[in-house]
């Protein structure tokens, strides 16, 4: 920041504080305290992270209307690396004085061109309006003005720190959402095989998917995940919107080879061109997979 821009910023802040001091309007009091807890603060790019958000409405406060939760992850220079703005599971208009609202979201860290510490900023907003909150510590000058509060830090590591995974067979090319190019997926066929560099440790397979249970008159697809020829778990692919499955796999199940195959088998698939609605897509499709990650335990 140049000396001129620093001077201009000080003038803006001084005017704002002067206006408050002279009766130009006191800042709105906070409506709730806010904090978060991070499952694993140190993690490689592409890894899943569990973040638990907690809002406690102050005893004398109420919120009129429904606000979204602002979540911005920023690098050391203050640039936004990614965001996870979302609606809380319980609408803010229903929050009661003194009530605590706590929930956990699992998100996959985007593969961004940045390593090191990244701060997580949280707020509540509706259109151009933001609510004042009370963080674990006194807000900085910038936080007080922006009503966006730094609540935690992630330390981002290179992808080489994660277990190497290859989409081996049974996968169609990447596709991207036309509304948000940062959202991508792969359609798998009836069987999709992943090849994993064996860490020789217990691991967890994270699989984020959605499916089309509405297309099957005899019920949704049954999914079997196997390591080699040994089934590890089964589940019903009933999710119409992205859902996360966590599959524990032991070192013994991974075996002794340097690379291990993990199979995802469906009991049935579909071809869009053969559906009543028709279309030109003649591919065999099983389910849509957004993220795959293998994490050592």
Residue frames as qw, qx, qy, qz and C-alpha x, y, z in Angstrom:
[[0.000, 0.889, 0.457, 0.000, 0.00, 0.00, 0.00],
 [0.417, 0.475, -0.030, 0.774, 1.40, 3.40, -0.98],
 [0.205, -0.201, -0.445, 0.848, 1.80, 6.30, 1.44],
 [0.286, -0.064, -0.194, -0.936, -0.96, 8.16, -0.41],
 [0.610, -0.273, -0.628, -0.399, -3.46, 5.29, -0.12],
 [0.484, -0.274, -0.683, 0.473, -2.54, 4.80, 3.56],
 [0.019, -0.096, -0.223, 0.970, -3.18, 8.50, 4.18],
 [0.453, -0.148, -0.386, -0.790, -6.52, 8.33, 2.35],
 [0.604, -0.291, -0.740, -0.054, -7.56, 5.29, 4.38],
 [0.321, -0.233, -0.567, 0.722, -6.72, 7.08, 7.64],
 [0.193, -0.008, -0.023, -0.981, -8.86, 10.04, 6.55],
 [0.565, -0.229, -0.587, -0.532, -11.82, 7.75, 5.77],
 [0.565, -0.313, -0.715, 0.269, -11.56, 6.01, 9.14],
 [0.182, -0.141, -0.367, 0.901, -11.16, 9.35, 10.94],
 [0.348, -0.128, -0.237, -0.898, -14.27, 10.74, 9.24],
 [0.627, -0.292, -0.672, -0.265, -16.25, 7.64, 10.21],
 [0.496, -0.302, -0.628, 0.518, -15.13, 7.82, 13.83],
 [0.032, -0.036, -0.148, 0.988, -15.72, 11.59, 13.94],
 [0.451, -0.246, -0.441, -0.736, -19.24, 11.12, 12.60],
 [0.628, -0.370, -0.684, 0.039, -19.98, 8.61, 15.35],
 [0.398, -0.224, -0.464, 0.759, -18.48, 10.83, 18.05],
 [0.089, 0.033, -0.001, -0.996, -20.47, 13.85, 16.88],
 [0.490, 0.295, 0.566, -0.594, -23.78, 12.06, 17.00],
 [0.417, 0.365, -0.526, -0.645, -23.82, 11.01, 13.35],
 [0.909, -0.016, -0.209, -0.362, -25.07, 7.60, 14.46],
 [0.460, -0.529, 0.704, -0.113, -23.55, 5.07, 16.84],
 [0.325, 0.254, -0.860, -0.301, -22.47, 1.77, 15.30],
 [0.819, -0.223, -0.245, -0.468, -25.07, -0.97, 15.56],
 [0.497, -0.504, 0.664, -0.240, -24.46, -3.32, 18.49],
 [0.177, 0.229, -0.931, -0.222, -23.51, -6.93, 17.73],
 [0.774, -0.123, -0.125, -0.608, -26.41, -9.36, 17.40],
 [0.989, -0.138, -0.031, -0.038, -24.44, -12.54, 18.08],
 [0.337, -0.674, 0.629, 0.191, -21.06, -13.93, 18.99],
 [0.873, 0.438, -0.156, -0.144, -19.36, -16.06, 16.35],
 [0.350, -0.610, 0.703, 0.106, -16.55, -18.61, 16.46],
 [0.866, 0.338, -0.281, -0.236, -15.33, -21.58, 14.46],
 [0.629, -0.464, 0.620, 0.065, -13.32, -24.76, 14.93],
 [0.565, 0.578, -0.504, -0.304, -11.22, -26.35, 12.21],
 [0.991, -0.110, 0.038, -0.074, -10.88, -30.13, 12.04],
 [0.813, -0.105, 0.173, 0.545, -7.33, -30.15, 10.62],
 [0.039, 0.927, -0.026, -0.373, -5.70, -26.71, 10.28],
 [0.085, -0.589, 0.668, 0.446, -2.74, -28.10, 8.27],
 [0.742, 0.301, 0.594, -0.077, -3.78, -29.81, 5.07],
 [0.335, -0.105, 0.599, 0.720, -2.76, -30.19, 1.42],
 [0.394, 0.294, -0.207, -0.846, -4.56, -28.52, -1.46],
 [0.551, 0.030, -0.692, -0.465, -7.52, -30.62, -2.58],
 [0.234, -0.088, -0.903, 0.350, -8.10, -32.11, 0.88],
 [0.395, -0.674, -0.511, -0.359, -11.44, -32.07, 2.72],
 [0.167, 0.155, -0.518, 0.824, -11.70, -29.85, 5.77],
 [0.341, -0.649, -0.680, -0.033, -14.38, -29.89, 8.48],
 [0.085, 0.236, -0.220, 0.943, -15.25, -26.43, 9.79],
 [0.262, -0.599, -0.743, 0.144, -17.71, -26.04, 12.68],
 [0.008, -0.442, -0.051, -0.895, -19.47, -22.68, 12.90],
 [0.312, -0.518, -0.719, 0.343, -21.07, -21.46, 16.11],
 [0.076, -0.472, -0.103, -0.872, -23.34, -18.42, 16.47],
 [0.270, -0.453, -0.734, 0.428, -24.75, -17.43, 19.86],
 [0.058, -0.717, -0.332, -0.610, -27.47, -14.81, 19.67],
 [0.142, 0.175, -0.496, 0.839, -27.00, -12.23, 22.41],
 [0.026, -0.403, -0.830, 0.385, -29.70, -12.17, 25.13],
 [0.189, 0.646, 0.316, -0.668, -31.21, -8.85, 24.04],
 [0.097, 0.404, -0.537, -0.734, -30.77, -9.30, 20.28],
 [0.694, 0.388, 0.586, -0.157, -32.96, -10.52, 17.46],
 [0.178, -0.216, 0.620, 0.733, -32.48, -10.82, 13.70],
 [0.560, 0.557, 0.325, -0.520, -35.21, -9.61, 11.39],
 [0.660, 0.638, -0.262, -0.298, -35.00, -11.48, 8.12],
 [0.961, -0.035, 0.206, 0.180, -32.82, -14.19, 6.66],
 [0.044, 0.874, -0.456, -0.163, -29.09, -13.60, 6.26],
 [0.914, 0.291, -0.255, 0.125, -26.40, -15.71, 4.61],
 [0.697, -0.606, 0.215, 0.318, -23.12, -16.70, 6.22],
 [0.446, 0.839, -0.309, 0.029, -20.14, -15.04, 4.54],
 [0.823, -0.388, 0.320, 0.264, -16.99, -17.21, 4.47],
 [0.521, 0.815, -0.245, 0.064, -13.91, -15.83, 2.72],
 [0.853, -0.317, 0.157, 0.384, -10.51, -17.51, 2.80],
 [0.273, 0.951, -0.138, 0.036, -7.71, -15.03, 2.14],
 [0.814, 0.207, -0.224, 0.494, -3.97, -15.22, 1.53],
 [0.538, -0.408, -0.245, 0.695, -1.34, -13.24, 3.41],
 [0.155, 0.068, 0.209, 0.963, -1.93, -10.23, 1.13],
 [0.324, 0.339, 0.445, -0.763, -5.66, -10.16, 1.86],
 [0.427, 0.205, -0.550, -0.688, -6.73, -11.52, -1.54],
 [0.806, -0.013, 0.354, -0.474, -9.67, -13.93, -1.57],
 [0.075, -0.299, 0.919, 0.244, -8.50, -17.45, -2.48],
 [0.286, -0.298, -0.826, -0.385, -11.99, -18.96, -2.34],
 [0.373, -0.181, 0.321, -0.851, -15.28, -18.48, -0.58],
 [0.212, -0.224, -0.951, -0.028, -17.96, -20.69, 0.89],
 [0.356, -0.050, 0.183, -0.915, -20.91, -18.34, 1.42],
 [0.288, -0.214, -0.918, -0.170, -23.95, -20.39, 2.45],
 [0.558, -0.504, -0.130, -0.646, -27.33, -20.39, 4.13],
 [0.184, -0.314, 0.814, -0.452, -27.20, -21.65, 7.72],
 [0.188, -0.176, -0.956, -0.139, -29.14, -24.86, 8.33],
 [0.108, -0.687, -0.665, 0.272, -31.62, -22.87, 10.44],
 [0.218, 0.719, 0.267, 0.604, -32.81, -19.57, 8.97],
 [0.286, 0.077, -0.391, 0.871, -31.57, -16.54, 10.93],
 [0.382, -0.378, -0.136, -0.833, -35.14, -15.17, 11.16],
 [0.803, -0.384, -0.402, -0.216, -35.92, -18.10, 13.50],
 [0.533, 0.125, -0.567, 0.616, -32.95, -17.58, 15.82],
 [0.481, -0.791, -0.343, -0.159, -34.04, -16.72, 19.37],
 [0.078, -0.829, 0.383, -0.400, -32.28, -14.48, 21.94],
 [0.522, -0.545, 0.622, -0.209, -29.67, -16.52, 23.79],
 [0.959, 0.186, 0.193, -0.096, -29.89, -19.43, 21.32],
 [0.274, -0.568, 0.675, 0.383, -26.73, -21.17, 20.10],
 [0.844, 0.490, 0.039, -0.216, -26.67, -22.38, 16.49],
 [0.290, -0.598, 0.708, 0.240, -23.81, -24.77, 15.68],
 [0.901, 0.373, 0.182, -0.125, -23.19, -26.85, 12.57],
 [0.478, -0.455, 0.598, 0.454, -20.32, -28.40, 10.61],
 [0.699, 0.671, -0.046, -0.244, -19.61, -28.11, 6.89],
 [0.703, -0.237, 0.522, 0.419, -17.11, -30.27, 5.00],
 [0.507, 0.836, -0.050, -0.201, -15.55, -28.62, 1.98],
 [0.864, 0.081, 0.182, 0.462, -12.68, -29.56, -0.30],
 [0.237, -0.735, 0.169, 0.612, -9.84, -27.05, -0.46],
 [0.675, 0.735, 0.038, -0.060, -9.53, -25.78, -4.05],
 [0.780, -0.059, 0.188, 0.594, -6.19, -26.30, -5.76],
 [0.119, 0.991, 0.066, -0.013, -5.12, -22.64, -5.76],
 [0.672, 0.473, -0.236, 0.519, -1.69, -21.17, -6.60],
 [0.204, -0.740, 0.325, -0.552, -0.86, -20.44, -2.97],
 [0.754, -0.172, -0.583, 0.248, 0.82, -22.21, -0.05],
 [0.214, 0.179, -0.461, 0.842, 1.12, -21.10, 3.56],
 [0.027, 0.382, 0.690, -0.614, -1.23, -19.49, 6.06],
 [0.152, -0.379, -0.515, -0.754, -4.71, -18.48, 4.91],
 [0.145, 0.087, 0.570, -0.804, -7.18, -16.68, 7.17],
 [0.094, -0.487, -0.830, -0.255, -10.89, -17.46, 7.38],
 [0.133, 0.015, 0.188, -0.973, -13.22, -14.45, 7.64],
 [0.083, -0.462, -0.881, -0.054, -16.87, -14.86, 8.61],
 [0.172, 0.072, 0.157, -0.970, -19.86, -12.52, 8.64],
 [0.284, 0.521, 0.792, -0.141, -23.64, -12.38, 8.18],
 [0.043, 0.261, -0.257, -0.929, -25.05, -10.51, 5.19],
 [0.426, 0.593, 0.680, -0.070, -28.19, -9.86, 3.15],
 [0.447, 0.835, 0.193, 0.256, -27.70, -8.10, -0.17],
 [0.393, 0.619, -0.256, 0.630, -25.50, -5.07, 0.72],
 [0.487, -0.712, 0.186, -0.470, -26.23, -5.19, 4.46],
 [0.609, 0.133, -0.716, 0.315, -24.00, -6.83, 7.05],
 [0.644, -0.715, -0.192, -0.194, -24.70, -7.45, 10.73],
 [0.007, 0.703, -0.588, 0.401, -22.27, -6.56, 13.49],
 [0.904, -0.189, -0.384, -0.002, -20.97, -9.63, 15.34],
 [0.422, -0.783, 0.424, -0.171, -18.83, -10.32, 18.38],
 [0.762, 0.372, -0.524, 0.076, -15.74, -12.44, 17.73],
 [0.837, -0.320, -0.334, 0.293, -13.50, -14.33, 20.17],
 [0.489, -0.293, -0.101, 0.816, -11.28, -11.22, 20.35],
 [0.126, 0.762, 0.159, -0.615, -11.74, -7.50, 19.81],
 [0.697, 0.596, 0.334, 0.220, -12.17, -6.74, 16.09],
 [0.468, -0.137, 0.190, 0.852, -9.49, -4.87, 14.23],
 [0.163, 0.489, 0.015, -0.857, -10.22, -1.51, 12.66],
 [0.270, 0.181, -0.677, -0.660, -10.83, -3.14, 9.28],
 [0.161, -0.266, -0.950, -0.009, -13.07, -5.85, 10.71],
 [0.059, 0.513, 0.547, -0.659, -15.20, -3.29, 12.56],
 [0.262, 0.455, -0.191, -0.830, -15.73, -1.33, 9.36],
 [0.376, 0.177, -0.748, -0.518, -16.34, -4.33, 7.06],
 [0.752, -0.168, 0.351, -0.532, -18.19, -6.47, 9.65],
 [0.898, 0.256, -0.358, -0.028, -16.12, -9.44, 8.47],
 [0.537, -0.719, 0.400, -0.185, -14.26, -11.19, 11.28],
 [0.492, 0.470, -0.730, 0.059, -11.03, -13.24, 11.17],
 [0.801, -0.402, 0.191, -0.401, -11.76, -16.39, 13.12],
 [0.890, -0.205, 0.391, 0.113, -9.22, -19.01, 12.07],
 [0.149, 0.732, -0.571, -0.339, -6.22, -19.97, 9.99],
 [0.970, 0.177, 0.164, 0.011, -5.54, -22.80, 7.56],
 [0.221, -0.661, 0.603, 0.387, -1.99, -23.78, 6.64],
 [0.840, 0.481, 0.029, -0.251, -2.04, -24.94, 3.03],
 [0.522, -0.430, 0.674, 0.297, 0.43, -27.59, 1.91],
 [0.307, 0.404, -0.620, -0.598, 1.31, -28.78, -1.61],
 [0.886, 0.081, -0.100, -0.446, -0.68, -31.60, -3.23],
 [0.584, 0.376, -0.707, 0.135, 2.43, -33.77, -2.98],
 [0.167, -0.288, 0.723, -0.605, 1.65, -34.08, 0.75],
 [0.771, 0.045, 0.252, -0.583, -1.49, -36.09, -0.05],
 [0.623, -0.029, 0.775, 0.102, -1.94, -39.71, -1.13],
 [0.151, 0.337, -0.562, -0.740, -1.55, -39.93, -4.92],
 [0.583, 0.353, 0.679, -0.274, -4.75, -41.02, -6.70],
 [0.068, 0.199, -0.639, -0.740, -5.29, -41.78, -10.42],
 [0.728, 0.316, 0.257, -0.552, -8.67, -42.14, -12.12],
 [0.356, -0.285, 0.832, 0.315, -7.75, -45.40, -13.83],
 [0.074, -0.152, -0.819, -0.548, -10.68, -46.83, -15.83],
 [0.118, -0.583, -0.804, -0.009, -14.42, -46.27, -16.12],
 [0.123, -0.671, -0.277, 0.677, -14.39, -42.46, -15.95],
 [0.420, 0.766, 0.361, 0.326, -15.63, -39.87, -18.41],
 [0.419, 0.309, -0.102, 0.848, -13.72, -36.55, -18.89],
 [0.135, -0.367, -0.454, 0.801, -14.14, -33.61, -16.53],
 [0.015, 0.693, 0.525, 0.494, -17.22, -31.43, -16.91],
 [0.201, -0.075, -0.324, 0.922, -17.75, -27.94, -15.49],
 [0.086, 0.707, 0.631, -0.308, -20.80, -26.08, -14.25],
 [0.311, 0.572, 0.335, 0.680, -21.81, -23.33, -16.72],
 [0.294, -0.895, -0.203, -0.268, -22.91, -21.18, -13.76],
 [0.448, -0.817, 0.362, -0.018, -19.73, -21.69, -11.72],
 [0.725, 0.521, -0.450, 0.037, -16.61, -22.97, -13.54],
 [0.080, -0.549, 0.738, -0.383, -14.95, -23.72, -10.19],
 [0.740, -0.058, 0.549, -0.384, -17.43, -26.62, -9.78],
 [0.469, 0.416, -0.690, -0.363, -16.43, -29.70, -11.75],
 [0.788, -0.140, 0.518, -0.302, -17.21, -33.42, -11.79],
 [0.167, 0.287, -0.870, -0.365, -16.60, -36.71, -13.55],
 [0.869, 0.004, 0.023, -0.495, -19.36, -39.11, -14.55],
 [0.259, -0.346, 0.901, 0.049, -18.36, -42.68, -13.90],
 [0.564, 0.045, -0.671, -0.479, -19.62, -45.70, -15.82],
 [0.841, -0.377, -0.271, -0.277, -21.16, -48.69, -14.07],
 [0.842, -0.385, -0.068, 0.372, -17.71, -49.41, -12.62],
 [0.222, 0.906, -0.244, 0.264, -14.99, -46.88, -11.90],
 [0.881, -0.191, -0.190, 0.388, -11.49, -47.84, -10.77],
 [0.090, -0.954, 0.252, -0.134, -9.10, -45.63, -8.79],
 [0.837, 0.132, -0.332, 0.415, -5.41, -46.45, -8.49],
 [0.394, -0.899, 0.085, -0.172, -3.88, -45.30, -5.19],
 [0.437, 0.511, -0.620, 0.404, -0.26, -45.09, -4.13],
 [0.767, -0.440, -0.467, 0.005, -0.24, -47.32, -1.07],
 [0.089, -0.778, 0.368, -0.502, 0.78, -45.41, 2.10],
 [0.600, -0.015, -0.766, 0.231, 0.76, -48.70, 4.05],
 [0.057, 0.033, 0.567, -0.821, -1.36, -47.05, 6.71],
 [0.148, 0.608, 0.762, -0.167, -5.05, -46.96, 7.55],
 [0.044, 0.030, 0.267, 0.962, -6.80, -44.40, 5.35],
 [0.359, 0.563, 0.573, -0.475, -10.20, -42.80, 4.77],
 [0.225, 0.251, 0.630, 0.700, -11.62, -42.55, 1.26],
 [0.219, 0.523, 0.312, -0.762, -13.69, -39.38, 0.79],
 [0.176, 0.262, 0.765, 0.561, -16.19, -39.63, -2.07],
 [0.261, 0.452, 0.283, -0.804, -18.50, -36.72, -2.90],
 [0.088, 0.153, 0.847, 0.501, -21.20, -37.69, -5.39],
 [0.545, 0.238, 0.311, -0.741, -24.75, -37.25, -6.55],
 [0.204, 0.075, 0.943, 0.253, -26.98, -39.64, -8.50],
 [0.444, -0.004, -0.305, -0.842, -30.27, -39.98, -10.35],
 [0.198, 0.093, 0.933, -0.287, -32.44, -42.27, -8.20],
 [0.515, 0.440, 0.256, -0.690, -35.48, -40.82, -9.98],
 [0.454, 0.451, -0.575, -0.510, -34.54, -42.71, -13.17],
 [0.247, 0.131, -0.960, -0.002, -34.89, -46.22, -11.72],
 [0.667, -0.332, -0.258, -0.615, -38.33, -47.71, -11.12],
 [0.854, -0.226, -0.463, 0.070, -36.89, -50.49, -8.95],
 [0.600, -0.769, -0.047, 0.215, -35.12, -48.12, -6.57],
 [0.088, 0.924, -0.363, -0.078, -31.82, -46.22, -6.48],
 [0.703, 0.456, -0.527, 0.143, -28.47, -47.71, -7.36],
 [0.831, -0.541, 0.080, 0.100, -26.57, -49.87, -4.90],
 [0.338, 0.811, -0.442, 0.181, -22.89, -48.96, -4.61],
 [0.922, -0.331, 0.016, 0.201, -20.14, -51.36, -3.54],
 [0.146, 0.876, -0.449, 0.099, -16.63, -50.10, -2.81],
 [0.979, -0.141, 0.055, 0.135, -13.94, -52.76, -2.92],
 [0.104, -0.800, 0.563, 0.179, -10.17, -52.87, -2.58],
 [0.003, 0.256, -0.932, -0.257, -9.01, -55.36, -5.17],
 [0.460, -0.222, -0.753, -0.415, -11.63, -58.09, -5.00],
 [0.304, -0.308, -0.764, 0.478, -12.46, -57.49, -1.32],
 [0.178, -0.757, -0.390, -0.493, -15.68, -55.48, -0.65],
 [0.266, 0.083, -0.475, 0.834, -15.18, -52.77, 1.98],
 [0.211, 0.360, 0.513, -0.750, -18.60, -51.12, 2.21],
 [0.094, 0.456, 0.732, 0.497, -21.92, -50.65, 0.42],
 [0.107, 0.414, 0.368, -0.825, -24.38, -47.75, 0.32],
 [0.374, 0.664, 0.642, 0.085, -27.46, -46.58, -1.57],
 [0.259, 0.006, 0.227, 0.939, -26.88, -43.78, -4.11],
 [0.005, 0.723, 0.691, -0.021, -30.00, -41.83, -3.17],
 [0.203, -0.630, -0.113, 0.741, -28.58, -38.28, -3.14],
 [0.464, 0.761, 0.393, 0.226, -29.93, -35.89, -5.78],
 [0.071, 0.958, -0.198, 0.194, -27.55, -33.16, -4.56],
 [0.490, 0.500, -0.632, 0.331, -23.86, -33.56, -3.65],
 [0.804, -0.553, 0.072, -0.206, -23.37, -35.86, -0.66],
 [0.166, 0.670, -0.700, 0.182, -20.19, -37.01, 1.05],
 [0.967, -0.197, -0.141, -0.079, -19.37, -40.62, 1.90],
 [0.088, -0.735, 0.651, -0.170, -16.40, -41.48, 4.15],
 [0.968, 0.036, -0.228, -0.099, -15.05, -45.00, 3.80],
 [0.419, -0.711, 0.563, -0.024, -12.45, -46.29, 6.30],
 [0.890, 0.346, -0.295, 0.016, -9.91, -48.67, 4.73],
 [0.715, -0.627, 0.279, 0.131, -7.28, -50.49, 6.75],
 [0.029, 0.707, -0.657, -0.261, -3.63, -50.96, 5.85],
 [0.474, -0.075, 0.877, 0.035, -4.28, -54.70, 5.70],
 [0.607, 0.608, 0.479, -0.177, -7.03, -54.17, 3.12],
 [0.306, 0.868, -0.260, -0.291, -4.68, -52.03, 1.00],
 [0.973, 0.160, 0.031, 0.166, -2.21, -54.91, 0.87],
 [0.648, -0.501, 0.250, 0.516, 1.52, -54.84, 0.19],
 [0.590, 0.467, 0.373, 0.543, 1.70, -53.59, -3.42],
 [0.273, -0.157, -0.019, 0.949, 3.02, -50.10, -4.17],
 [0.348, -0.007, -0.217, -0.912, -0.20, -49.21, -6.03],
 [0.192, 0.253, 0.906, -0.278, -3.64, -50.45, -5.00],
 [0.195, -0.270, -0.562, -0.757, -6.89, -50.41, -6.98],
 [0.246, 0.277, 0.639, -0.674, -10.12, -49.21, -5.37],
 [0.048, -0.277, -0.778, -0.562, -13.24, -50.24, -7.31],
 [0.361, 0.231, 0.364, -0.827, -16.57, -48.42, -7.20],
 [0.034, -0.159, -0.909, -0.383, -19.24, -50.80, -8.55],
 [0.492, 0.108, 0.173, -0.846, -22.87, -49.88, -9.25],
 [0.480, 0.170, 0.856, -0.087, -25.59, -52.48, -9.75],
 [0.459, 0.660, 0.568, 0.179, -27.04, -50.51, -12.68],
 [0.219, -0.301, 0.189, 0.909, -26.39, -47.56, -14.97],
 [0.446, 0.727, 0.462, -0.242, -28.31, -45.56, -17.58],
 [0.401, 0.110, 0.450, 0.791, -27.88, -44.07, -21.05],
 [0.163, 0.470, 0.235, -0.835, -29.45, -40.59, -21.41],
 [0.282, 0.221, -0.546, -0.757, -30.24, -41.11, -25.12],
 [0.305, -0.181, -0.913, -0.200, -32.39, -44.14, -24.25],
 [0.041, 0.337, 0.655, -0.675, -34.52, -42.30, -21.68],
 [0.260, 0.707, 0.658, 0.009, -38.06, -41.15, -22.56],
 [0.014, 0.898, 0.037, -0.439, -36.88, -37.54, -22.72],
 [0.778, 0.567, 0.086, 0.255, -34.40, -38.57, -25.39],
 [0.229, -0.888, 0.332, 0.220, -31.26, -36.57, -26.12],
 [0.697, 0.617, -0.364, 0.011, -27.99, -37.29, -27.87],
 [0.188, -0.647, 0.700, -0.236, -25.84, -38.41, -24.95],
 [0.902, 0.082, -0.366, -0.215, -25.17, -42.07, -25.65],
 [0.195, 0.475, -0.756, 0.406, -22.67, -42.57, -22.81],
 [0.690, -0.393, -0.607, 0.042, -23.17, -45.17, -20.10],
 [0.073, -0.600, 0.325, -0.728, -23.51, -43.20, -16.88],
 [0.533, -0.273, -0.753, 0.273, -23.39, -44.45, -13.32],
 [0.310, -0.865, -0.336, 0.207, -23.14, -41.60, -10.85],
 [0.315, 0.828, -0.091, 0.455, -21.53, -38.17, -10.84],
 [0.749, -0.406, -0.225, 0.473, -18.41, -37.75, -8.68],
 [0.053, 0.980, -0.014, 0.190, -17.25, -34.30, -7.59],
 [0.052, -0.775, 0.585, -0.235, -14.32, -35.13, -5.35],
 [0.952, -0.114, -0.263, 0.105, -12.19, -38.13, -4.45],
 [0.037, 0.765, -0.519, 0.378, -9.54, -37.91, -1.74],
 [0.874, -0.178, -0.427, 0.150, -7.60, -40.51, 0.24],
 [0.159, -0.805, 0.328, -0.469, -6.41, -39.33, 3.66],
 [0.521, 0.132, -0.766, 0.352, -4.06, -41.13, 6.01],
 [0.622, -0.687, -0.194, -0.321, -5.44, -41.82, 9.48]]
